[in-house]
């Protein structure tokens, strides 16, 4: 089939798919009726750890984004795509904003009437993920990696998700878009609604010396040597969030259960087989930031999304900054990233080495993408056209293996994501309206003129990041009392 005919077929296919989801789009665009419920006893819940970090670099300091001119972002005619491994963040979910929750107690307003139970994938999230799967199908077909209506043989594809509803559902929706007749099985390793250790960003090695070194590294990297300064750059973000939710008018504030957002009270604790934990105002700011951004994605009325405030796009980025910083502080300092990303790094390396594998989809959380990228020494970046500027909702960290006509192997590592307008507008992803694509720069590795790394260099970097975990025990040994 010629390139022109193939593109026409892909466009026709996209139009047919659009007819299949139009009913869901109409439903999701219709403003929801908000209701107020009785207040039960307050509910304690952890701050969300699935919404990712923002880099320390400013917009001016960060590298310019590499945006695709080709709708399928082909590196050149001389390359053949051989394998793709995707580490995905789940798509849009609902926050825990039920009556009596911290989110309910921290505002005088009523949150969006979500289409899913707390922390579960929303209807919009499912529709958006299906669209992304459809776009990946068109891309992989255009590169000749898969054929139309592909029904993969055993071992050619793998879909593995954390055992939470939002990650399983994201993988299912993506697979339906990418392989609609492929009968894809979503692999899970734990009981439903239980965190899988592979996707849990936890410290599985800890000693007193490691803990102190990691905390010192966090303070140095984000607070100029002091943990009190870690949130210093969030003053404007805190103020904007407080104004939008009317924090000081809230039930929690008036009762004394919730205080003002203070940029100087941040604390981080590390415990073995636990996720890094945050203390202080940044934890609450993260919860509010997360819920507001998710509400912005879901609510078509701009003013309603901001509880009656008229916010600019830049102000929404400022709101997201608190949540992004929370995750950056907890999961991307090198010593922490090496620890918490270890299981996924090993999984990614194993998938790249699997000779039968054509496509792999691993579905977790933004903390997973953030820690893996940090462990691989990805340089700081700021993503364009997104209120979440590090790992937007539904983002994919994509590892690709290519070969040239001489048989030399190359790799590309990039983030693929729907921009904020695509998320809010539920717009179909097509060659004319592709998702955003941003090439990551791995510190110390050289790209060729077509923007590709030598495959062996990237594979070695993944192995080095995996092996660095074993080095922790040698560099920061257990104390004799603990080892006895």
C-alpha positions in Angstrom: 0.0 0.0 0.0 1.4 3.5 -0.9 2.1 6.0 1.8 -0.8 8.2 0.5 -3.3 5.3 0.6 -2.1 4.3 4.0 -2.7 7.8 5.4 -6.2 8.0 3.8 -7.0 4.6 5.4 -5.8 5.8 8.8 -7.9 9.0 8.6 -11.0 7.1 7.6 -10.4 4.7 10.5 -10.1 7.7 12.9 -13.4 9.1 11.7 -15.2 5.8 12.3 -13.8 5.6 15.8 -15.1 9.1 16.5 -18.6 8.0 15.8 -18.2 5.3 18.4 -17.3 7.7 21.2 -19.5 10.7 20.4 -22.1 9.7 22.9 -19.5 9.7 25.7 -18.2 13.1 24.6 -21.7 14.6 24.7 -22.2 13.2 28.2 -18.8 14.4 29.4 -19.3 17.9 28.0 -22.6 18.4 29.8 -22.2 20.4 33.0 -22.7 18.2 36.1 -25.2 19.1 38.8 -23.4 19.7 42.1 -24.9 18.5 45.3 -24.1 19.1 48.9 -24.1 16.1 51.3 -24.2 15.8 55.1 -20.8 16.0 56.8 -19.7 12.6 58.3 -16.7 12.3 60.5 -13.5 13.6 58.9 -11.6 11.1 56.8 -7.8 10.8 56.9 -6.2 10.0 53.6 -2.6 10.3 52.2 -1.6 13.0 49.9 -1.7 11.8 46.3 1.5 10.5 44.9 0.4 9.9 41.4 0.7 13.5 40.1 4.3 14.3 39.1 6.9 16.9 39.6 8.0 20.0 38.0 11.7 20.6 37.2 13.6 23.1 39.2 14.7 24.8 36.0 12.7 27.9 34.9 11.0 28.1 31.5 14.1 30.1 30.3 16.6 27.7 31.7 15.1 24.5 30.5 16.0 23.0 27.1 13.8 23.9 24.2 11.2 21.2 23.4 11.7 19.0 20.4 8.3 19.1 18.7 7.3 16.8 15.8 7.1 18.1 12.3 6.1 14.7 11.0 2.7 13.7 12.5 4.1 10.3 13.4 7.5 11.7 14.5 9.6 9.5 12.2 13.3 10.1 12.7 14.0 9.5 9.0 13.6 7.2 6.0 16.7 5.2 6.8 15.4 3.8 10.1 13.1 0.9 10.9 11.2 0.7 14.2 11.7 -2.7 15.9 10.4 -2.5 19.5 8.5 -0.1 21.8 8.3 -0.2 25.6 5.9 2.3 27.2 5.8 3.3 30.9 2.5 5.1 31.3 0.8 7.2 33.9 -2.9 6.4 34.4 -5.3 8.9 32.8 -7.8 11.2 34.6 -9.1 9.9 37.9 -11.3 11.4 40.6 -9.7 12.7 43.8 -10.8 11.8 47.3 -13.2 14.8 47.7 -16.1 13.1 49.5 -17.9 14.8 52.4 -15.7 14.8 55.4 -12.4 14.3 53.5 -9.6 16.8 53.8 -10.5 18.3 50.4 -14.0 18.8 51.6 -12.9 20.4 54.9 -10.4 22.7 53.2 -12.9 24.7 51.0 -16.2 26.5 51.2 -17.0 25.2 47.7 -18.4 22.0 46.3 -16.1 19.9 44.2 -17.0 18.6 40.7 -19.5 15.7 40.7 -17.2 13.0 39.5 -18.2 10.2 37.1 -16.2 7.6 39.1 -15.6 6.6 42.7 -12.6 8.3 44.5 -9.2 7.5 43.0 -10.8 5.6 40.0 -10.5 6.4 36.3 -13.2 8.8 35.1 -15.3 8.4 32.0 -13.2 11.2 30.4 -10.0 9.4 31.4 -11.2 6.2 29.6 -12.2 8.1 26.5 -8.9 9.9 26.4 -6.9 6.8 26.9 -8.7 5.0 24.1 -7.8 7.9 21.8 -4.2 7.7 22.7 -4.2 3.9 22.0 -5.7 4.6 18.6 -3.0 7.1 17.8 -0.3 4.6 18.8 -1.9 2.0 16.5 -1.8 4.5 13.6 1.8 5.3 14.4 3.0 1.7 14.7 1.1 0.8 11.5 2.7 3.7 9.6 6.2 2.5 10.8 5.4 -1.1 9.7 5.9 -2.5 13.2 2.3 -3.9 13.2 -0.3 -4.6 10.6 -3.9 -3.4 10.5 -6.2 -5.4 12.8 -3.1 -7.0 14.3 -3.7 -10.1 16.4 -0.4 -10.6 18.1 1.0 -14.1 18.7 1.9 -15.3 22.2 4.7 -13.2 23.7 4.7 -10.4 21.1 2.9 -7.9 23.4 2.7 -7.5 27.1 0.3 -5.2 29.1 1.2 -5.1 32.8 -0.5 -2.8 35.3 -0.4 -1.9 38.9 -3.4 -3.7 40.6 -5.4 -0.4 41.2 -8.6 0.3 39.3 -7.2 3.4 37.6 -4.1 1.7 36.2 -5.9 -1.5 35.1 -8.6 0.5 33.4 -6.1 2.8 31.7 -4.2 -0.3 30.3 -7.6 -1.8 29.2 -8.7 1.4 27.4 -5.3 1.9 25.7 -5.3 -1.7 24.5 -8.8 -1.3 23.1 -7.7 1.6 21.1 -4.4 0.2 19.9 -5.4 -3.5 19.4 -9.2 -3.5 19.1 -9.3 -7.1 17.9 -6.2 -8.3 19.7 -7.9 -9.9 22.8 -5.3 -8.3 25.0 -4.9 -9.6 28.6 -4.1 -7.1 31.3 -1.5 -8.7 33.6 -1.6 -7.9 37.3 0.4 -9.5 40.1 -1.6 -8.6 43.3 -5.1 -8.7 44.6 -7.4 -6.1 43.1 -7.0 -2.6 44.6 -3.6 -3.6 46.2 -0.4 -1.9 45.3 2.1 -4.0 43.4 5.7 -3.7 44.7 7.0 -3.1 41.1 4.9 0.1 40.9 5.2 1.2 44.6 7.7 4.0 44.8 9.1 2.7 48.2 12.5 2.6 49.8 13.4 -1.1 49.9 16.8 -0.4 51.3 17.4 1.9 54.3 20.2 2.5 56.8 20.8 5.5 59.0 23.6 6.7 56.8 21.6 6.3 53.7 18.6 8.1 55.2 20.8 11.0 56.2 22.5 11.2 52.9 19.2 11.1 51.0 17.6 13.8 53.2 20.7 16.0 52.8 20.5 15.5 49.0 16.8 16.5 49.0 17.6 19.6 51.0 20.6 20.6 48.8 18.8 19.9 45.5 15.5 21.6 46.3 16.2 23.9 49.3 19.7 25.2 48.9 20.9 23.0 51.8 17.9 23.5 54.1 14.6 21.5 54.2 12.9 24.7 55.4 13.6 26.2 52.0 12.3 23.3 49.9 8.9 25.1 49.3 10.3 28.6 49.3 9.4 29.0 45.6 5.8 28.1 46.2 4.7 31.3 48.0 2.6 32.5 45.0 1.3 29.0 44.3 0.2 28.7 48.0 -1.5 32.0 47.9 -3.4 31.4 44.7 -4.6 27.9 45.8 -5.8 29.4 49.2 -7.7 32.1 47.4 -9.3 29.8 44.8 -10.6 27.3 47.4 -11.3 30.0 50.1 -9.1 28.1 52.6 -9.5 30.6 55.4 -13.3 30.4 55.1 -13.4 26.6 55.2 -14.7 24.4 58.0 -11.3 22.9 58.6 -9.6 26.2 59.0 -12.2 27.6 61.3 -12.1 24.5 63.5 -8.3 24.7 63.7 -7.8 21.3 62.0 -6.3 23.0 58.9 -3.9 25.9 59.1 -2.5 28.4 56.6 -0.2 27.1 53.9 3.4 27.8 55.2 6.4 27.5 52.9 8.8 26.9 55.8 7.3 23.8 57.5 8.2 21.1 54.9 9.6 17.8 56.2 10.4 14.5 54.6 10.6 11.1 56.2 12.0 7.8 54.8 11.1 4.4 56.2 11.9 1.0 54.9 9.2 -0.5 52.6 7.2 2.7 52.7 6.9 5.5 50.2 8.8 8.7 51.1 6.4 10.8 53.2 5.8 14.5 53.4 5.0 16.6 56.4 3.9 20.2 56.6 1.8 22.5 54.4 3.2 21.0 51.1 1.2 17.9 51.7 -2.1 19.8 51.9 -1.1 22.0 49.0 -0.4 19.0 46.9 -3.9 17.5 47.7 -5.6 20.8 46.8 -3.5 21.4 43.7 -4.1 17.8 42.5 -7.9 18.1 42.9 -8.1 21.5 41.2 -6.1 20.4 38.2 -8.2 17.3 37.8 -11.3 19.4 38.1 -10.0 21.7 35.4 -9.6 18.8 33.1 -13.1 17.6 33.7 -15.1 20.8 34.1 -15.8 22.5 30.7 -16.8 25.8 32.4 -13.5 27.6 33.1 -15.0 29.7 36.0 -16.7 26.7 37.6 -13.4 24.8 37.4 -11.8 27.6 39.5 -14.7 28.0 41.9 -15.8 31.3 40.2 -12.3 32.7 39.6 -11.1 33.8 36.2 -7.7 32.2 35.9 -5.2 32.4 33.1 -3.4 29.3 31.7 -0.2 30.5 33.5 -2.2 30.6 36.8 -3.3 27.0 36.3 0.4 26.1 35.8 1.1 27.9 39.1 -1.6 25.9 40.9 -0.1 22.7 39.5 3.4 23.8 40.7 2.6 22.8 44.3 1.7 19.2 43.3 4.5 18.9 40.9 7.1 20.1 43.5 5.7 17.7 46.0 6.4 14.7 43.8 9.7 16.1 42.6 11.0 16.5 46.2 9.8 13.1 47.2 10.9 10.9 44.3 13.6 12.5 42.1 16.7 13.2 44.3 19.2 10.7 42.8 19.6 8.6 45.9 15.8 8.3 46.3 15.2 7.7 42.6 17.7 4.9 42.6 15.9 3.2 45.5 12.3 3.6 44.5 12.6 3.1 40.7 14.7 -0.1 41.0 11.9 -2.6 40.3 10.6 -0.7 37.2 14.1 -0.2 35.8 14.7 -3.9 36.0 11.3 -4.5 34.3 12.1 -2.1 31.5 15.5 -3.6 30.9 14.0 -7.1 30.9 11.3 -6.1 28.3 13.9 -4.6 26.0 15.9 -7.8 26.2 12.9 -10.0 25.4 13.4 -11.1 21.8 9.8 -12.0 21.1 8.5 -8.7 22.4 7.2 -6.1 19.9 5.3 -3.8 22.3 5.1 -3.5 26.0 2.8 -1.3 28.1 3.5 -0.9 31.8 0.9 1.2 33.6 1.6 3.0 36.9 1.7 6.5 38.3 3.5 9.8 37.8 5.9 9.0 40.7 7.0 6.0 38.6 7.8 8.1 35.5 9.4 10.8 37.6 11.7 8.4 39.5 12.7 6.3 36.4 13.5 9.4 34.4 15.6 10.8 37.3 17.4 7.5 37.8 18.3 7.5 34.1 19.8 11.0 34.6 17.3 12.8 32.3 18.1 16.5 32.2 15.6 19.0 33.5 12.8 20.0 31.2 9.5 22.0 31.1 6.8 20.5 28.8 4.9 23.0 26.6 1.2 23.4 26.3 0.4 21.6 29.6 -0.6 22.9 33.0 1.4 19.9 34.4 4.8 20.6 33.0 6.7 17.4 34.0 4.5 14.3 33.6 1.0 15.3 32.6 -2.0 13.0 33.2 -1.9 9.9 30.9 1.7 10.7 29.8 3.9 7.9 28.3 7.6 7.5 28.8 8.4 5.7 25.6 11.6 3.6 24.9 12.1 2.8 21.2 14.6 0.6 19.4 15.4 1.4 15.8 17.8 0.0 13.2 19.3 1.5 10.1 20.0 -0.1 6.7 23.5 -1.1 7.9 22.0 -3.0 10.9 23.2 -0.6 13.5 20.8 -0.2 16.4 19.5 3.1 17.9 17.3 4.2 20.7 15.0 7.1 21.4 13.5 8.0 24.8 10.7 10.5 24.8 7.5 11.7 26.6 4.2 11.5 24.6 1.2 13.3 26.2 -2.0 15.0 25.4 -1.8 18.8 25.8 -4.3 20.5 28.1 -6.5 21.6 25.2 -6.7 18.0 24.0 -7.5 16.7 27.5 -10.2 19.3 28.1 -11.6 19.2 24.6 -11.7 15.5 24.2 -10.3 15.9 20.7 -9.5 12.9 18.6 -5.7 12.3 18.1 -5.0 12.1 14.4 -2.0 12.8 12.1 -3.5 16.3 11.8 -3.9 16.6 15.6 -1.1 14.5 17.1 -0.3 14.3 20.8 2.7 16.2 22.1 6.2 14.6 21.8 9.3 15.6 23.8 12.7 13.9 23.5 14.4 13.4 26.8 18.1 14.2 27.0 20.1 11.7 29.0 23.0 13.4 30.7 26.4 12.3 29.2 25.0 10.4 26.2 25.4 11.7 22.7 22.6 11.8 20.0 23.3 11.4 16.3 22.1 14.0 13.7 18.7 12.4 13.7 18.2 12.7 17.4 18.8 9.1 18.2 21.1 7.5 20.8 23.2 4.4 20.2 20.9 1.6 21.5 23.7 0.0 23.5 24.4 3.3 25.3 20.8 3.6 26.5 20.6 -0.1 27.4 23.8 0.3 29.4 22.4 3.4 31.2 19.3 1.4 32.2 21.6 -1.3 33.5 23.8 1.1 35.4 20.7 2.7 37.0 19.5 -0.8 38.0 22.8 -1.8 39.4 23.1 1.4 41.4 20.6 0.0 43.8 23.0 -2.8 44.8 25.7 -0.2 45.4 23.6 1.5 48.1 24.3 -1.3 50.5 28.0 -0.9 50.0 28.0 2.9 50.1 25.6 3.1 53.0 25.9 -0.2 55.0 23.5 -1.2 57.7 24.7 -0.4 61.2 26.1 -3.3 63.2 23.1 -3.2 65.6 20.7 -3.5 62.8 22.6 -6.2 61.0 22.9 -8.4 64.1 
